[in-house]
Amino acid sequence: MTPAEYVSLDAVAIAAAIRERTLDPVEVLEAALATIAALDPALNAIVLLDAERAREAARQVRRDRLLSGVPFLIKDVDVYVAEWPTTHSSRYFAGARLRADSEIVRRWREAGTVFVGKSNTPEFANDFATEPAFRGITRNPWQPALTVGGSSGGAAAAVASGMVPAAHGSDVGGSIRVPAACCGLFGLKPSRGLNPGGPYFGHAGGGLNTEHVLTRSVRDSAAFLDATAGPEAGAPFRVTRPVASYLDALRDPTGPLEILCLPNRIDGSLVAPEIEAGLAVAVARLRDLGHRVASADYPAEVAHAMQGDSWSLLWMADVAHAIETRRDELGRPPADDELEPLSRWIWERVRGATAADYLAAQHAAHRAALAMGRAFEHVDVLLSPTTATLPPPVGSFGAAGPGFDPARWAAAAYGFAPFTELFNVTGQPAASVPVHLSPQGLPVGVQLIARHGRDDLLLRLAAALEAKGDGRRHHPPGWPG
């Protein structure tokens, strides 16, 4: 199997060929390892490669699984894989003890995926760029001088370049959708509670965080959701699946939908012209599909509810808890070079907060979710940009470097990606869909948002939008195919 043959197949096609015995899982894995060896030195997407264990797993693949033999990467944060340490991309966690599989990891194994290694992420997944001091910068396969996005930047670079057809991502404020937009991928943040978070987290990020995957096709995302969606015993958030199979549901038409396009930032300011052009492409395609698309600004009650960032304390508390758990394990606090400036600032901010502050953050998130629900009660789907600009240069946010300024970091990071965190707050499913190439030859993604629990509708609409494209997928320069 040549690299060109390997990258021409998405995860669904690989698994089908393995089930039909027209492909051997070891052959697929060797093609993946060869592609990784050729591409990763320039991209730094993978921080742990376990080829021998992957070969053994490929030899033992059951051919009747949904995702039999699909090479897969795990993001080095949030979830635990029994054979590998989770470092959260932090020097302070080097040599962290092993833990049994997280529930979602167990479900990926059961579905037949072959774990190849772990992907890079900013320290504690706390940035919209993937430039950790511990693991180094992950480069964007479209343009190495530009950010790959974050926090699932290693996953995005690996999938977009062709190393693997799908990779794990987590999303507490846009960390699946932003790198998907930067790299021309499909990235779904499922509804809150649809995918499991346990047993180590009941509701990571105070309910803001969700685990899923980044893929090159919508159908791959649907297949992975089939493998993982569903409550675990005792889960604090639970969603009833509206369909037996998200993958099978892609064949069902959506019917004419009421879609509201929100083209501007919440404060009414405009996005970059390249992003505006991509949004116009999406609107035209949706109308061609028979949907009714209107445009509006965010209502005043939503803009008011979104003022400030008090709910950031919800995810920041998880970072602080991880640091303090590690401190207790080691019996010492982190040394100066063991935490990046942003993480240390987050830790200090949380240590200075009170229980009342945390409760106020929960209330603020709840108010914002209610305001969104009331404002868009009669709309089927929302459409917005995924990012406000094309990917900025590496080093634009400065989370890991000297002279860190939290106000400058927040202005730069959220100036680039102001559209995603709101839907972590509301818990709605939201996805970035690639629709356009800018004049600079860079991918542009748009964000689709559905009602809570209607991941099936969002996937069906995204698949129709995907199919309405120009008939070919756009790939970065140097694509092995």
N, C-alpha and C positions, 0 to 999 in steps of 0.2 A: 504494500500500500504506500503510494507516494504521498508526500506532504500535500500536493495539489488535490489528490483524491480525498485525503483526510479532511482538509478544510472545506471541501465542497459539500460536506454532509453536516447537518445539524444533529442535535442529540436524538431527536425522534427518529431520524433516518438511520443513525448508527445503531440504535437499539433494535429497530425493525430488521436491519440486515443481520444482526447477530442472532436474533430470534429465528430468522429464516435460514441461518447457517450459510449465508453468502459472504459473511465477514466473520473473522475470528477475533475474539476480544483481545488476545495477546498481540495480534497484528495491529489492531487499532491503537493499543497502548504504545507500541513501539513507534508508530507514526507520530503520536502525540509527543513522546519523549524526544524524538528527532527534531520536531518542530520547536519544542521548548529549547533544546540545545542550540538551535540556530538563531532564535529570536530573543530569548530572555537576557542574554548578556548585555544587549543594548537597551532593554526596557526595564529590567529589575522589577518584574511583576511578581516573581515567586521568591519567597524567603525561606522556604523549606521544600526540598524535593526528595521524595522517598521512592526512588525508582524500583528498588528490589521488592519492597513491600507491595508496591503497585503491581509489579509483575506477578507476584504470588496471588494477589486478589484477582487479577485478570484471568489467571489460569483456573480459578475456582468460581468464576462467574456463572450464575444460573441464567440460562438463556430465556427463561420464561418471565423475566422481570420487566417492569414498565420501562426502565432505563438501563437495561442490561449492557454492561461494558462501556458506558459513557465516561470518558476521563473527566475528572472533576477536581476543583480546587476549593479549599476551605479558607475563608478569611481569618486572619490571625487575631481575632478579637471576638468576644461575646460567647461563642460556643466552644465546646470542648470535644476533642477527638482523643479516644483512649490511648493511642500510641504516640501522640505528639503533645508537647507543651503548648499552652496558649500564653503568649507573651504580651499581648495587647500592643505590640510594636514598641515596647518600653524596655530600656536597659534594666530597669528596676526588677523586671520579671524574667530576666535571663535565668534559665535553669529552673523555671517554675515547675512545681510538681504536676504529675499527670493526674487527670481525673477521668472518670468513666464518660462515655459518650453522652452529649446532650441529646434530648429526645429527637430533635430535628435531624441530628447527625445519624442517629439510629435509623430513622425513616429513610434517609438518603441511601444508607447501606442496604436496607431491605429492598429498596427499589432497584438495586443492581449497579449503582454508580461505582466507579473505581477511583478511589482517592489517590491523587498523584502528589499532592503537597499542600502548602499553605501560601496564601497570597498576601501581598503587602498592604498596609493600611497606615494612616497617620496614628500617632500615639493615642490610644484609647478611642480611636475612630472619631476624633474631636475636631476635624477640619474638613474644608471643602477642597483641599489639595492633599496629595499623598507624597509627603516629603519628610518622613520621620528621621530624626538624627540617628536612631538605632539601626534602621534598615536601609536608609538611603532613599533617594528620589526615584519614584516610578515615572517613566517617561511615556508620553502620549504617542502611540504608534502613528497617529496622523501627522504630528509635528512635535518632535522631541523637546523643543524649546518651550512648549506650552504645557499647562497643567493637564494631567489626566483626570482631574476631579477627585473628589473624596466624599466619603471615606473609603468606599470600595474601589479604590483606584487600581490596586493590583489586579483585582478580578476583572475590571473593565479592560485594562491593557492586555491581559492574557486572552480574553475572549475576542476582543476586537482584532488582535494580531493573528488569531487562528490557533493559538497554543491549545486551547480547550474550547469545546462548544458552549460550555456553561460553567459558571462559577458562583459560589456563595457570595452574597452581599448582605449587609445589614443596613437599616435605614432608620435613624433617629431624628433626622431633620432634612433628609434628601440624599442620604449617602448611597443609595442605589440609583436614584433617578439622575442626580447631577453627573456622576461619571458616565452613566449610560449616554447622556446627552453629549458629553465631551468626546465620546468615542464612537458614536453612531450605532448604539445598541438599543435593544428593548430592555427596560428596567421597570419592573412592577414592585411597588410597595403594597403588599396585600392589606386587607382590612385588619384592624386591630383584633387580635385574638384568633385569627384564622389559622395561622401557623403556630406551632408550639414554641414556647420560650424556656421551658423547664429542662431539667429539674433545678438548675442553678439560679434561674431568674423566674419569678412569677409574672412580673410585668416590667421588663427592663426599661429604664428611662422613664419611670413613672407612667408607663403605658404608651410612650411615644415611639418606642423601638419596635421594629418588625424585621424578621429574618426571611430572606428568599434568595433569588438568583438574578444574575445578569445573563442575557442570552442574545444570540444573533437573530432569532426568530420568535415571533409571538407564540407559536405553537410549542416551542421548547419550554417557555415559561409556564404555559398551561399544563404541560405534562409534569413538570416539577411540582406544580401546585397540587396536581392529583396525587402525587406521591407523599406530600407532607401535610396537606390541609386537614384540619380536624382537631377537636379539643383533646387535651390530655387530662387525666383524672385530676380534679381539684384546681384546674386553671381558673384564674380570677376573671379572665375575659373569654367569652365563648361565642363563636359564630356558627350558625347552622348553615351547612353548605346548601346553596340553592339548586345545585345540579349534581348528578351522580358523577360526572366527569367534566372537568373544565376543558379538556382537550376535545372531547366529543362535541361539546357545546359550541365550539368554534364553527361548526357547520351550520348552526342555526342563524337565520337572519335576525338582525336587531329590530327591524321595523323602523319607520320614521321616528326619530328622537328629537326632543327639544334640547338643543345644545346652546349653552351660553358661553361665549368667548370673553375672557377677562384679559385683554391685551396688555394692560399697563400694570405697574406696581401698585401695591395697596394704597400708597400715598398719591397715586395718579400720575407719577412721572413715567416717562417713556422708556422703552427698551432700545437696544442697539438696532440699527437698520437691518442687519443680517438676521436678527432674531425676528423682527417684525415681518420680514419677507418669508421666513419659514412658517410663521403662523398663518400668513395669508395663503400659502400653499395648502396647509392643512384645512383651512376653512373652505377653500375651493373644492378640495377632494371630498370633504364631508357633505357639502351641498350636492356634489355630483352623485353621491351615494343616496340622496333623497332625504337627508336630514335637514331640519330647520335650525339655522345657526344665526343667532343674534349676538350683538356685542354690547358690553356695558362696563362701567367701572365698578369696583367693589362698593357695595352700599355703605352709607355712613356708619351704620351700626356695627358692621364687620370691621371697618377701618378703626373705629373707636375701640372695639374689643381687642384688636391686634396691637394696640399701642404698647410699647415697652416689650420686654423679653423675659418677664418674670418666670414663665414656665421653663426657661433654660435651666433653672435650678433643678428641675426634675431629672434631666439627663446628667447634669453636672454632679448631682449627688451620687450617681452610680460610679463616676470616675473617682470621687473621693473615697467611696466605700472600698473600691478595689485597691486603692493605694494603702488605705489603713489596714485592710486585711493582709496585704503583703507585708506591711510593717510588723504586724503581729507575728506572722510566720517567721520573718527573719530576725526579729528582736531588735531592729534598728530602723530609723527613718531613712528615706532615700538620700543618697549623696547628691552633691550639687549637679553632677553630670548624669544622674540616673533618672531625672525627670526633665522634660522639656519646659520652657518658660510658660507656655499656654497651660499645660497640665498642672504646673505648680500654682499658677494663678487660680485655676479652677479649684484646686484643693483648698487653698487659703480662703477663697470666697465661700465655699461650702462650710468650712470650719467656723466662719464668722456668722453663718446663718442660724436661724432658730427654727424650732418646729412650727411656729406660727408662720414663718416665711415660707416654709415648704407647703403648708396648708394653703397659704395665699396663692402660691404658684398653681396648685391643683385647681383652686377656684377660678383663677384667670383662664386656665386652659378650658375649663368647663364652660365658662361664659363665652369664650370664642367659638367653641363647638356649637353651642346653642344659637349664637348669632348667625353662624354659617347655615345651620339647619333651617332656621326661620327664613333667611334671605333667599334661599334657593330651593325651597320646598317643592316648587312646581317645575323644576328643571331636572331633566334626566341625567345629563352629563355636563360637566364644566370643562372648558378648554382654556389653557393658559400657556405661556412660555414655560420651559423648564428652567432655563437660566436667562438672565437679563442681557448677557453679552456672550460673545464667543469665548473659548477658554483663554484666560490671561496667561502671561508668562510664568514659568516656574519661579517661585520665590516671591510672588506678589502679596501673599498673606502674612508671611513671617512668623508662623506659630512656633517654629523650632529654633529660630536664629537669635543672635544677640540683639539687644535693644528692643525686645518685645514690648509692644504697646497694645493693651487689650482693646482700647477704643479704635485704634487703627486697624487691628486685626478684624474686629467686628464689622467695621465700615467696609473693608475690602471684601471680606468673605460673604457677608450678607448682601453687599452691593452686587456681587456676581450672581448669587443664588438666593433671591428673596421670595421665591414662589413655592418652595417645597415644604418648609417646616410647618406651615399652617395645617397641612393635611396629616401630619403626624399628630398634631394637637387634636384634630377632629376625629382621627381614627379611620378616615375614609380610604378606600383603595385609590391609589394614584399611580400613574405610569408615565414614563417618558418614552415617546415613540419617535424614531428618526424619520424625518420627512423630506429633508432638503440638504443640499450642499451649498455652502456660501460661496461668493466669488473667490474667496481665499482657498477654496477646496476643503473646507472643514465642515463636519456634520452639524446639523441643527436639529434639535429635538423639541417636541411640544409635549405638554403634560395634559393627560386626560384624567378626570376625577369622576368617580361614580358615588352613589350612596353607599353607606356602610353595608357590607355584606354582598354587594352586587359586583364582585370581582368578575363574575361570569359575563356580565354585560360589558364591562370595561375591556375584557380580553376579546370579546367578539367584535367590538367596535375597533379596537386596535388592529385586529387581524384584517378587518375590512379596509382600514386605512393603509395598512402595509401592502395589501394586494392591489390597492388603487395606485400604487407608485408607478415608476417608469419601467417596471418589469425586471429590474435587476437590483441586487444589493450593492451598496457602495462600500468599498473596503479601503483601508489606508494604503499608502504607498508601500511597496515591498510585500504585499499580500502573497502568501505562498501559492495561491491558486492562479 
